[in-house]
Amino acid sequence: MPEVHIHATRGHSVEQKRLVVKEITDTLSRHFNINPDWVLITFIEASPDSKAQGGKLYIDHGGS
């Protein structure tokens, strides 16, 4: 059973997540030749003040 963890900042809509989950599931099930029900996806979300890139918090440089 493939397990996918998606790390992202908070703020993505449920509809965006649905689309991502559908595409990832379709891709894995097609290329791994497995039942889509076997694909497990978890979103791990952090607030923009809890993630940093390039030495700056996301809230300090507008990253997402």
Distance bins in CASP14 RR format, pairs under 12 A and 6 or more apart:
PFRMAT RR
TARGET T0000
AUTHOR 0000-0000-0000
RMODE 2
METHOD distances of the structure
MODEL  1
1 25 0 0 0 0 0 1 0 0 0 0 0
1 28 0 0 0 0 0 1 0 0 0 0 0
1 29 0 0 0 0 0 1 0 0 0 0 0
1 32 0 0 0 0 1 0 0 0 0 0 0
1 34 1 0 0 1 0 0 0 0 0 0 0
1 35 0 0 0 0 1 0 0 0 0 0 0
1 36 0 0 0 0 0 1 0 0 0 0 0
1 37 0 0 0 0 1 0 0 0 0 0 0
1 38 1 0 1 0 0 0 0 0 0 0 0
1 39 1 0 0 1 0 0 0 0 0 0 0
1 40 1 0 0 1 0 0 0 0 0 0 0
1 41 0 0 0 0 0 1 0 0 0 0 0
2 24 0 0 0 0 1 0 0 0 0 0 0
2 25 0 0 0 0 1 0 0 0 0 0 0
2 27 0 0 0 0 0 1 0 0 0 0 0
2 28 1 0 1 0 0 0 0 0 0 0 0
2 29 0 0 0 0 1 0 0 0 0 0 0
2 31 0 0 0 0 0 1 0 0 0 0 0
2 32 1 0 0 1 0 0 0 0 0 0 0
2 33 0 0 0 0 0 1 0 0 0 0 0
2 34 1 0 0 1 0 0 0 0 0 0 0
2 35 0 0 0 0 0 1 0 0 0 0 0
2 36 0 0 0 0 0 1 0 0 0 0 0
2 37 0 0 0 0 0 1 0 0 0 0 0
2 38 1 0 0 1 0 0 0 0 0 0 0
2 39 1 0 1 0 0 0 0 0 0 0 0
2 40 1 0 0 1 0 0 0 0 0 0 0
2 41 0 0 0 0 1 0 0 0 0 0 0
2 42 0 0 0 0 0 1 0 0 0 0 0
3 24 0 0 0 0 0 1 0 0 0 0 0
3 25 0 0 0 0 0 1 0 0 0 0 0
3 28 0 0 0 0 0 1 0 0 0 0 0
3 38 0 0 0 0 1 0 0 0 0 0 0
3 39 0 0 0 0 1 0 0 0 0 0 0
3 40 1 0 1 0 0 0 0 0 0 0 0
3 41 1 0 0 1 0 0 0 0 0 0 0
3 42 1 0 0 1 0 0 0 0 0 0 0
4 20 0 0 0 0 1 0 0 0 0 0 0
4 21 0 0 0 0 1 0 0 0 0 0 0
4 23 0 0 0 0 0 1 0 0 0 0 0
4 24 1 0 1 0 0 0 0 0 0 0 0
4 25 0 0 0 0 1 0 0 0 0 0 0
4 27 0 0 0 0 0 1 0 0 0 0 0
4 28 1 0 0 1 0 0 0 0 0 0 0
4 29 0 0 0 0 0 1 0 0 0 0 0
4 32 0 0 0 0 0 1 0 0 0 0 0
4 38 0 0 0 0 0 1 0 0 0 0 0
4 39 1 0 0 1 0 0 0 0 0 0 0
4 40 1 0 0 1 0 0 0 0 0 0 0
4 41 1 0 1 0 0 0 0 0 0 0 0
4 42 1 0 0 1 0 0 0 0 0 0 0
4 43 0 0 0 0 1 0 0 0 0 0 0
4 44 0 0 0 0 0 1 0 0 0 0 0
5 24 0 0 0 0 0 1 0 0 0 0 0
5 40 0 0 0 0 1 0 0 0 0 0 0
5 41 1 0 0 1 0 0 0 0 0 0 0
5 42 1 0 1 0 0 0 0 0 0 0 0
5 43 0 0 0 0 1 0 0 0 0 0 0
5 44 1 0 1 0 0 0 0 0 0 0 0
5 45 0 0 0 0 0 1 0 0 0 0 0
6 12 0 0 0 0 1 0 0 0 0 0 0
6 16 0 0 0 0 0 1 0 0 0 0 0
6 17 0 0 0 0 1 0 0 0 0 0 0
6 20 1 0 0 1 0 0 0 0 0 0 0
6 21 0 0 0 0 1 0 0 0 0 0 0
6 23 0 0 0 0 0 1 0 0 0 0 0
6 24 0 0 0 0 1 0 0 0 0 0 0
6 40 0 0 0 0 0 1 0 0 0 0 0
6 41 1 0 0 1 0 0 0 0 0 0 0
6 42 1 0 0 1 0 0 0 0 0 0 0
6 43 1 0 1 0 0 0 0 0 0 0 0
6 44 1 0 0 1 0 0 0 0 0 0 0
6 45 0 0 0 0 1 0 0 0 0 0 0
6 46 0 0 0 0 0 1 0 0 0 0 0
7 42 0 0 0 0 1 0 0 0 0 0 0
7 43 0 0 0 0 1 0 0 0 0 0 0
7 44 1 0 1 0 0 0 0 0 0 0 0
7 45 1 0 0 1 0 0 0 0 0 0 0
7 46 1 0 0 1 0 0 0 0 0 0 0
7 50 0 0 0 0 0 1 0 0 0 0 0
7 51 0 0 0 0 1 0 0 0 0 0 0
7 53 0 0 0 0 0 1 0 0 0 0 0
8 16 0 0 0 0 1 0 0 0 0 0 0
8 17 0 0 0 0 1 0 0 0 0 0 0
8 20 0 0 0 0 1 0 0 0 0 0 0
8 41 0 0 0 0 0 1 0 0 0 0 0
8 42 0 0 0 0 0 1 0 0 0 0 0
8 43 1 0 0 1 0 0 0 0 0 0 0
8 44 1 0 0 1 0 0 0 0 0 0 0
8 45 1 0 1 0 0 0 0 0 0 0 0
8 46 1 0 0 1 0 0 0 0 0 0 0
8 47 0 0 0 0 0 1 0 0 0 0 0
8 48 0 0 0 0 0 1 0 0 0 0 0
8 50 0 0 0 0 0 1 0 0 0 0 0
8 51 0 0 0 0 1 0 0 0 0 0 0
8 58 0 0 0 0 0 1 0 0 0 0 0
8 63 0 0 0 0 0 1 0 0 0 0 0
8 64 0 0 0 0 1 0 0 0 0 0 0
9 43 0 0 0 0 0 1 0 0 0 0 0
9 44 0 0 0 0 0 1 0 0 0 0 0
9 45 1 0 0 1 0 0 0 0 0 0 0
9 46 1 0 1 0 0 0 0 0 0 0 0
9 47 1 0 0 1 0 0 0 0 0 0 0
9 48 1 0 1 0 0 0 0 0 0 0 0
9 49 0 0 0 0 1 0 0 0 0 0 0
9 50 0 0 0 0 1 0 0 0 0 0 0
9 51 1 0 1 0 0 0 0 0 0 0 0
9 52 0 0 0 0 0 1 0 0 0 0 0
9 53 0 0 0 0 0 1 0 0 0 0 0
9 57 0 0 0 0 0 1 0 0 0 0 0
9 58 1 0 1 0 0 0 0 0 0 0 0
9 59 0 0 0 0 1 0 0 0 0 0 0
9 62 0 0 0 0 1 0 0 0 0 0 0
9 63 1 0 0 1 0 0 0 0 0 0 0
9 64 1 0 1 0 0 0 0 0 0 0 0
10 16 0 0 0 0 0 1 0 0 0 0 0
10 17 0 0 0 0 0 1 0 0 0 0 0
10 43 0 0 0 0 1 0 0 0 0 0 0
10 44 0 0 0 0 0 1 0 0 0 0 0
10 45 1 0 1 0 0 0 0 0 0 0 0
10 46 1 0 0 1 0 0 0 0 0 0 0
10 47 1 0 1 0 0 0 0 0 0 0 0
10 48 1 0 0 1 0 0 0 0 0 0 0
10 49 0 0 0 0 0 1 0 0 0 0 0
10 50 0 0 0 0 1 0 0 0 0 0 0
10 51 0 0 0 0 1 0 0 0 0 0 0
10 58 0 0 0 0 0 1 0 0 0 0 0
10 59 0 0 0 0 0 1 0 0 0 0 0
10 64 0 0 0 0 1 0 0 0 0 0 0
11 17 0 0 0 0 1 0 0 0 0 0 0
11 43 0 0 0 0 0 1 0 0 0 0 0
11 45 1 0 0 1 0 0 0 0 0 0 0
11 46 0 0 0 0 0 1 0 0 0 0 0
11 47 0 0 0 0 1 0 0 0 0 0 0
11 48 0 0 0 0 1 0 0 0 0 0 0
11 58 0 0 0 0 0 1 0 0 0 0 0
11 63 0 0 0 0 0 1 0 0 0 0 0
11 64 1 0 0 1 0 0 0 0 0 0 0
12 18 0 0 0 0 0 1 0 0 0 0 0
12 19 0 0 0 0 1 0 0 0 0 0 0
12 20 0 0 0 0 1 0 0 0 0 0 0
12 21 0 0 0 0 0 1 0 0 0 0 0
12 43 0 0 0 0 1 0 0 0 0 0 0
12 45 1 0 0 1 0 0 0 0 0 0 0
12 64 0 0 0 0 1 0 0 0 0 0 0
13 19 0 0 0 0 1 0 0 0 0 0 0
13 20 0 0 0 0 0 1 0 0 0 0 0
13 43 0 0 0 0 0 1 0 0 0 0 0
14 20 0 0 0 0 0 1 0 0 0 0 0
14 21 0 0 0 0 0 1 0 0 0 0 0
14 43 0 0 0 0 0 1 0 0 0 0 0
15 21 0 0 0 0 0 1 0 0 0 0 0
15 22 0 0 0 0 0 1 0 0 0 0 0
16 22 0 0 0 0 0 1 0 0 0 0 0
16 23 0 0 0 0 0 1 0 0 0 0 0
16 43 0 0 0 0 0 1 0 0 0 0 0
16 64 0 0 0 0 0 1 0 0 0 0 0
17 23 0 0 0 0 0 1 0 0 0 0 0
17 24 0 0 0 0 0 1 0 0 0 0 0
17 41 0 0 0 0 1 0 0 0 0 0 0
17 42 0 0 0 0 0 1 0 0 0 0 0
17 43 1 0 0 1 0 0 0 0 0 0 0
17 45 0 0 0 0 1 0 0 0 0 0 0
18 24 0 0 0 0 0 1 0 0 0 0 0
18 25 0 0 0 0 0 1 0 0 0 0 0
18 41 0 0 0 0 0 1 0 0 0 0 0
18 43 0 0 0 0 0 1 0 0 0 0 0
19 25 0 0 0 0 0 1 0 0 0 0 0
19 26 0 0 0 0 0 1 0 0 0 0 0
20 26 0 0 0 0 0 1 0 0 0 0 0
20 27 0 0 0 0 0 1 0 0 0 0 0
20 41 0 0 0 0 1 0 0 0 0 0 0
20 42 0 0 0 0 0 1 0 0 0 0 0
20 43 0 0 0 0 1 0 0 0 0 0 0
21 27 0 0 0 0 0 1 0 0 0 0 0
21 28 0 0 0 0 0 1 0 0 0 0 0
21 36 0 0 0 0 0 1 0 0 0 0 0
21 39 0 0 0 0 1 0 0 0 0 0 0
21 40 0 0 0 0 0 1 0 0 0 0 0
21 41 1 0 1 0 0 0 0 0 0 0 0
21 42 0 0 0 0 0 1 0 0 0 0 0
21 43 0 0 0 0 1 0 0 0 0 0 0
22 28 0 0 0 0 0 1 0 0 0 0 0
22 29 0 0 0 0 0 1 0 0 0 0 0
22 36 0 0 0 0 1 0 0 0 0 0 0
22 39 0 0 0 0 0 1 0 0 0 0 0
22 41 0 0 0 0 1 0 0 0 0 0 0
23 29 0 0 0 0 0 1 0 0 0 0 0
23 30 0 0 0 0 0 1 0 0 0 0 0
23 36 0 0 0 0 0 1 0 0 0 0 0
23 39 0 0 0 0 0 1 0 0 0 0 0
23 41 0 0 0 0 0 1 0 0 0 0 0
24 30 0 0 0 0 0 1 0 0 0 0 0
24 31 0 0 0 0 0 1 0 0 0 0 0
24 32 0 0 0 0 0 1 0 0 0 0 0
24 36 0 0 0 0 0 1 0 0 0 0 0
24 39 1 0 0 1 0 0 0 0 0 0 0
24 40 0 0 0 0 0 1 0 0 0 0 0
24 41 1 0 0 1 0 0 0 0 0 0 0
24 42 0 0 0 0 0 1 0 0 0 0 0
24 43 0 0 0 0 0 1 0 0 0 0 0
25 31 0 0 0 0 0 1 0 0 0 0 0
25 32 0 0 0 0 0 1 0 0 0 0 0
25 34 0 0 0 0 1 0 0 0 0 0 0
25 35 0 0 0 0 0 1 0 0 0 0 0
25 36 1 0 1 0 0 0 0 0 0 0 0
25 37 0 0 0 0 1 0 0 0 0 0 0
25 38 0 0 0 0 1 0 0 0 0 0 0
25 39 1 0 1 0 0 0 0 0 0 0 0
25 40 0 0 0 0 1 0 0 0 0 0 0
25 41 1 0 0 1 0 0 0 0 0 0 0
26 32 0 0 0 0 0 1 0 0 0 0 0
26 34 0 0 0 0 0 1 0 0 0 0 0
26 36 1 0 0 1 0 0 0 0 0 0 0
26 39 0 0 0 0 1 0 0 0 0 0 0
26 41 0 0 0 0 0 1 0 0 0 0 0
27 33 0 0 0 0 0 1 0 0 0 0 0
27 34 0 0 0 0 0 1 0 0 0 0 0
27 36 0 0 0 0 0 1 0 0 0 0 0
27 39 0 0 0 0 1 0 0 0 0 0 0
27 41 0 0 0 0 0 1 0 0 0 0 0
28 34 1 0 0 1 0 0 0 0 0 0 0
28 35 0 0 0 0 0 1 0 0 0 0 0
28 36 0 0 0 0 1 0 0 0 0 0 0
28 37 0 0 0 0 0 1 0 0 0 0 0
28 38 0 0 0 0 1 0 0 0 0 0 0
28 39 1 0 1 0 0 0 0 0 0 0 0
28 40 0 0 0 0 1 0 0 0 0 0 0
28 41 0 0 0 0 1 0 0 0 0 0 0
29 35 1 0 0 1 0 0 0 0 0 0 0
29 36 1 0 1 0 0 0 0 0 0 0 0
29 37 0 0 0 0 1 0 0 0 0 0 0
29 38 1 0 0 1 0 0 0 0 0 0 0
29 39 1 0 0 1 0 0 0 0 0 0 0
29 41 0 0 0 0 0 1 0 0 0 0 0
30 36 0 0 0 0 1 0 0 0 0 0 0
30 39 0 0 0 0 0 1 0 0 0 0 0
31 39 0 0 0 0 0 1 0 0 0 0 0
32 38 0 0 0 0 1 0 0 0 0 0 0
32 39 0 0 0 0 1 0 0 0 0 0 0
34 40 0 0 0 0 0 1 0 0 0 0 0
44 50 0 0 0 0 0 1 0 0 0 0 0
44 51 0 0 0 0 0 1 0 0 0 0 0
45 51 0 0 0 0 1 0 0 0 0 0 0
45 64 0 0 0 0 0 1 0 0 0 0 0
46 52 0 0 0 0 0 1 0 0 0 0 0
46 53 0 0 0 0 0 1 0 0 0 0 0
46 57 0 0 0 0 0 1 0 0 0 0 0
46 58 0 0 0 0 1 0 0 0 0 0 0
46 59 0 0 0 0 0 1 0 0 0 0 0
46 64 0 0 0 0 0 1 0 0 0 0 0
47 57 0 0 0 0 1 0 0 0 0 0 0
47 58 0 0 0 0 1 0 0 0 0 0 0
47 59 0 0 0 0 1 0 0 0 0 0 0
47 64 0 0 0 0 0 1 0 0 0 0 0
48 56 0 0 0 0 0 1 0 0 0 0 0
48 57 1 0 0 1 0 0 0 0 0 0 0
48 58 1 0 1 0 0 0 0 0 0 0 0
48 59 1 0 1 0 0 0 0 0 0 0 0
48 60 0 0 0 0 1 0 0 0 0 0 0
48 61 0 0 0 0 1 0 0 0 0 0 0
48 62 1 0 0 1 0 0 0 0 0 0 0
48 63 1 0 0 1 0 0 0 0 0 0 0
48 64 1 0 0 1 0 0 0 0 0 0 0
49 56 0 0 0 0 0 1 0 0 0 0 0
49 57 1 0 1 0 0 0 0 0 0 0 0
49 58 1 0 0 1 0 0 0 0 0 0 0
49 59 1 0 1 0 0 0 0 0 0 0 0
49 60 0 0 0 0 1 0 0 0 0 0 0
49 62 0 0 0 0 0 1 0 0 0 0 0
49 63 0 0 0 0 0 1 0 0 0 0 0
50 57 0 0 0 0 1 0 0 0 0 0 0
50 58 0 0 0 0 1 0 0 0 0 0 0
50 59 0 0 0 0 1 0 0 0 0 0 0
51 57 1 0 0 1 0 0 0 0 0 0 0
51 58 1 0 1 0 0 0 0 0 0 0 0
51 59 0 0 0 0 1 0 0 0 0 0 0
51 60 0 0 0 0 0 1 0 0 0 0 0
51 61 0 0 0 0 0 1 0 0 0 0 0
51 62 0 0 0 0 0 1 0 0 0 0 0
51 63 0 0 0 0 1 0 0 0 0 0 0
51 64 0 0 0 0 1 0 0 0 0 0 0
52 58 1 0 0 1 0 0 0 0 0 0 0
52 59 0 0 0 0 1 0 0 0 0 0 0
52 60 0 0 0 0 1 0 0 0 0 0 0
52 61 0 0 0 0 1 0 0 0 0 0 0
52 62 0 0 0 0 0 1 0 0 0 0 0
52 63 0 0 0 0 1 0 0 0 0 0 0
53 59 0 0 0 0 0 1 0 0 0 0 0
53 60 0 0 0 0 0 1 0 0 0 0 0
53 61 1 0 0 1 0 0 0 0 0 0 0
53 62 0 0 0 0 1 0 0 0 0 0 0
53 63 1 0 0 1 0 0 0 0 0 0 0
53 64 0 0 0 0 0 1 0 0 0 0 0
54 60 0 0 0 0 0 1 0 0 0 0 0
54 61 0 0 0 0 1 0 0 0 0 0 0
54 63 0 0 0 0 0 1 0 0 0 0 0
55 61 0 0 0 0 1 0 0 0 0 0 0
56 62 0 0 0 0 1 0 0 0 0 0 0
56 63 0 0 0 0 1 0 0 0 0 0 0
57 63 0 0 0 0 1 0 0 0 0 0 0
57 64 0 0 0 0 0 1 0 0 0 0 0
58 64 1 0 0 1 0 0 0 0 0 0 0
END
